[in-house]
């Protein structure tokens, strides 16, 4: 009989849990509730909430709505979303993660400070740089704090495009790799002009960053790792790649239907883990699917 262990450290982070709880509380009261974007990067959890009545919309659809309730997910939104809601008399149920909200405020303060120094052209005096995934919901919200003037770099390889003769203020998307962030810091420190200012702000969420060493240890304990995660999850990609690095017999799946019986041949132990967007109930379903395959 194959032994199966579900990683206790995997599953929703605080921000996602709060957003889902707010959605469930609102839906329980009846009435219509919209959510701007997928509430979590997990298709099965989104489907569960859709069946409860949650309606997912995009920004174009938001512009057409008036006099309704709209939930903002944990990723956060730029200022123009709040302004649009005010104009359209939309009641915002704000589930922005407190860590993301604090980061937005820090970037906004820095941007406002730069504007005061440089007038209408803050980019001429300094660069606000965000280490994050271009187009990601959280990053769009962060860039929005700077009137879209922030520079986004997705990886260490992009750091060379910065202007090292001008001031640099470096921040990070909350779910990025801590190791890569430090590599970027080291490179900038080495290349920044003596006349320029460089300040970095470690804004990576520790509840996410700490999962990296924990999930790495978990992955080494098992013959087979099933990493359960929506394929759109940035955090999931980072954690999955770490599992794959320490255990080449790692497979990324979105739901139990993707588990292949041949993966279990000759296997004594299976570890099931996931991202901050992976519900515990889905990992439990994967365990049950394996148990059924064993007869």
C-alpha positions in Angstrom: 0.0 0.0 0.0 1.4 3.4 -1.0 1.8 5.9 1.8 0.4 9.3 1.1 1.2 12.5 2.9 -0.4 15.9 2.4 2.0 18.8 3.1 0.7 20.7 6.2 2.4 23.9 5.0 0.6 24.0 1.6 -2.7 25.6 0.9 -4.2 29.0 1.0 -2.2 31.9 2.5 -3.8 34.4 4.8 -4.7 36.8 2.0 -6.5 34.3 -0.1 -8.3 32.8 2.9 -9.6 36.2 3.9 -10.8 37.0 0.3 -12.7 33.7 0.0 -14.2 34.2 3.5 -15.4 37.6 2.5 -16.9 36.2 -0.7 -18.7 33.4 1.2 -20.0 35.8 3.8 -21.5 38.2 1.2 -22.9 35.4 -0.9 -24.6 33.9 2.2 -26.6 37.2 2.6 -28.1 36.7 -0.8 -28.0 39.3 -3.6 -25.5 39.6 -6.4 -21.8 39.7 -5.9 -19.2 40.3 -8.6 -15.5 39.6 -8.3 -13.0 41.5 -10.4 -10.8 38.8 -11.9 -10.5 35.2 -10.6 -10.6 35.3 -6.8 -7.8 32.8 -6.7 -5.6 31.2 -9.4 -7.3 27.8 -9.1 -10.0 26.8 -11.5 -11.8 24.3 -9.2 -12.0 26.8 -6.3 -13.4 29.4 -8.7 -15.9 27.0 -9.9 -17.0 26.1 -6.4 -17.6 29.8 -5.6 -19.3 30.3 -9.0 -21.8 27.6 -8.0 -22.5 29.6 -4.8 -23.3 32.7 -7.0 -20.0 34.6 -7.4 -19.8 36.3 -10.8 -16.3 36.9 -12.1 -15.8 39.9 -14.4 -13.0 41.7 -16.1 -12.2 45.4 -16.1 -14.1 46.1 -19.3 -17.2 44.6 -17.8 -16.7 46.6 -14.6 -17.0 49.8 -16.5 -20.6 48.8 -17.5 -21.8 48.1 -14.0 -23.6 50.5 -11.7 -25.1 50.2 -8.2 -23.7 46.7 -7.5 -21.3 45.1 -5.1 -17.8 44.1 -6.4 -15.2 42.2 -4.5 -11.5 43.1 -5.0 -9.4 40.0 -4.6 -6.2 39.7 -2.5 -3.9 40.9 -5.4 -5.1 44.5 -5.1 -6.0 47.1 -7.6 -4.6 50.4 -9.0 -6.2 53.7 -7.9 -8.3 54.1 -11.1 -10.3 51.0 -10.2 -11.5 52.7 -7.0 -12.2 55.9 -8.9 -14.3 54.0 -11.4 -16.2 52.4 -8.6 -16.9 55.8 -7.0 -18.2 57.2 -10.3 -20.5 54.1 -11.0 -21.8 53.9 -7.4 -20.2 50.5 -7.0 -19.8 49.2 -3.4 -16.3 47.8 -3.1 -15.8 44.7 -0.9 -12.0 45.2 -0.5 -10.2 41.9 0.1 -6.7 43.3 -0.8 -4.1 41.3 1.2 -2.7 43.6 4.0 0.8 42.8 2.9 0.0 44.0 -0.7 -1.9 47.0 0.6 1.1 48.1 2.7 3.4 47.6 -0.3 1.1 49.8 -2.4 1.2 52.6 0.2 5.0 52.5 0.3 5.4 52.7 -3.4 2.8 55.6 -3.6 4.7 57.5 -0.9 8.0 57.1 -2.8 6.3 58.2 -6.1 4.8 61.2 -4.5 8.1 62.1 -2.9 9.9 61.8 -6.3 7.2 64.0 -7.9 7.8 66.7 -5.3 11.5 66.7 -6.0 11.3 66.5 -9.8 8.1 68.2 -10.7 6.0 66.6 -13.5 8.8 64.2 -14.5 9.7 62.0 -11.6 11.4 59.4 -13.9 14.0 62.0 -14.8 15.2 62.0 -11.2 14.7 58.4 -10.1 13.5 55.0 -11.1 10.9 53.0 -9.1 11.6 49.4 -10.0 9.4 46.5 -9.2 10.7 42.9 -9.4 7.6 41.1 -10.6 5.7 39.4 -13.4 4.5 41.9 -16.1 0.7 41.9 -16.4 0.2 40.1 -13.0 -2.8 41.5 -11.1 -0.7 42.5 -8.1 2.0 44.1 -10.2 -0.6 46.1 -12.2 -1.9 47.4 -8.8 1.6 48.4 -7.8 2.5 50.1 -11.1 -0.8 52.0 -10.8 0.5 53.7 -7.7 3.2 55.4 -9.8 0.9 56.7 -12.6 2.3 53.8 -14.7 5.9 55.1 -14.5 7.4 52.2 -12.6 9.8 49.9 -14.3 9.0 46.2 -14.0 11.7 43.6 -14.3 10.7 39.9 -14.3 14.1 38.3 -13.7 17.7 38.9 -12.8 18.5 39.0 -16.6 16.5 42.2 -17.0 18.3 44.2 -14.3 20.9 45.4 -16.9 18.3 47.6 -18.6 18.2 50.0 -15.7 19.9 53.4 -15.7 22.6 53.1 -13.1 23.4 56.8 -13.3 20.0 57.6 -11.8 18.5 56.9 -8.4 16.9 53.4 -8.0 14.2 52.4 -5.5 13.7 48.7 -5.7 10.6 46.8 -4.5 9.3 43.3 -5.1 6.0 41.6 -5.9 5.1 39.8 -2.6 5.4 36.3 -4.1 8.7 36.5 -5.9 11.8 34.5 -5.2 13.8 35.9 -2.2 17.1 34.5 -3.6 16.6 36.1 -7.0 15.6 39.4 -5.4 18.9 39.4 -3.5 20.9 38.7 -6.7 19.3 41.8 -8.2 20.2 43.8 -5.2 23.8 42.7 -5.3 24.0 43.6 -9.0 22.6 47.0 -8.6 24.9 47.7 -5.6 27.9 46.8 -7.7 26.9 48.9 -10.8 25.1 51.9 -9.4 26.9 55.3 -9.9 28.5 56.8 -6.7 26.4 59.9 -7.4 23.1 58.0 -7.5 21.0 56.7 -4.6 20.0 53.1 -4.3 17.4 51.9 -1.8 15.9 48.4 -1.7 12.8 47.3 0.2 12.3 43.6 1.0 8.6 43.4 0.4 8.4 39.6 -0.2 5.7 38.0 1.9 7.4 35.7 4.5 4.4 33.4 4.7 5.1 32.7 1.0 8.9 32.9 1.1 9.2 30.5 4.1 7.3 27.9 2.1 10.3 27.4 -0.2 12.6 25.6 2.3 9.7 23.8 3.9 8.4 22.4 0.6 11.9 21.5 -0.5 12.3 19.3 2.6 8.9 17.8 2.0 9.7 16.9 -1.6 12.9 15.1 -0.7 10.9 12.7 1.6 8.8 11.0 -1.1 9.3 8.9 -4.2 6.6 10.9 -6.1 5.5 14.5 -5.6 2.1 15.7 -6.9 2.1 19.5 -6.9 -1.5 20.6 -7.1 -1.9 24.1 -8.5 -3.6 26.2 -11.1 -1.3 26.8 -14.0 -1.8 30.6 -13.9 -0.4 30.8 -10.4 3.0 32.7 -10.2 3.6 31.5 -6.7 2.8 28.0 -7.8 5.4 28.0 -10.6 8.1 29.0 -8.1 7.2 26.3 -5.6 6.7 23.7 -8.3 10.1 24.3 -9.7 11.7 24.0 -6.3 10.0 20.6 -5.8 11.2 19.6 -9.3 14.7 20.7 -8.5 15.0 18.5 -5.4 12.8 15.6 -6.7 12.7 15.1 -10.5 9.7 12.8 -10.1 7.4 15.7 -9.5 4.3 16.4 -11.6 2.1 19.5 -11.7 -1.6 18.8 -11.8 -4.7 21.0 -11.6 -7.1 18.3 -10.4 -7.3 14.6 -9.6 -8.3 13.6 -13.1 -4.7 14.4 -14.3 -3.1 11.7 -12.1 -1.8 8.9 -14.3 -1.8 5.3 -12.9 1.6 4.6 -14.4 3.1 7.3 -12.1 2.4 5.1 -9.2 4.2 2.0 -10.4 6.9 1.0 -8.0 6.2 4.0 -5.8 6.1 3.5 -2.0 5.4 7.1 -0.8 3.6 10.0 -2.4 3.7 13.6 -1.3 0.9 16.0 -2.2 1.5 19.7 -1.9 0.5 22.9 -3.5 0.6 26.7 -3.8 -0.9 29.5 -1.7 -3.8 29.3 -4.1 -4.4 25.6 -3.7 -7.4 24.6 -1.5 -6.9 21.8 1.1 -10.0 20.0 -0.1 -8.5 19.7 -3.6 -5.3 18.1 -2.2 -7.5 15.7 -0.2 -9.4 14.8 -3.4 -6.1 13.9 -5.0 -5.3 11.6 -2.1 -8.7 9.9 -2.4 -8.1 9.4 -6.2 -4.8 7.6 -5.5 -6.4 5.4 -2.9 -9.1 4.4 -5.4 -6.4 3.6 -8.0 -4.9 1.1 -5.5 -8.3 -0.6 -5.2 
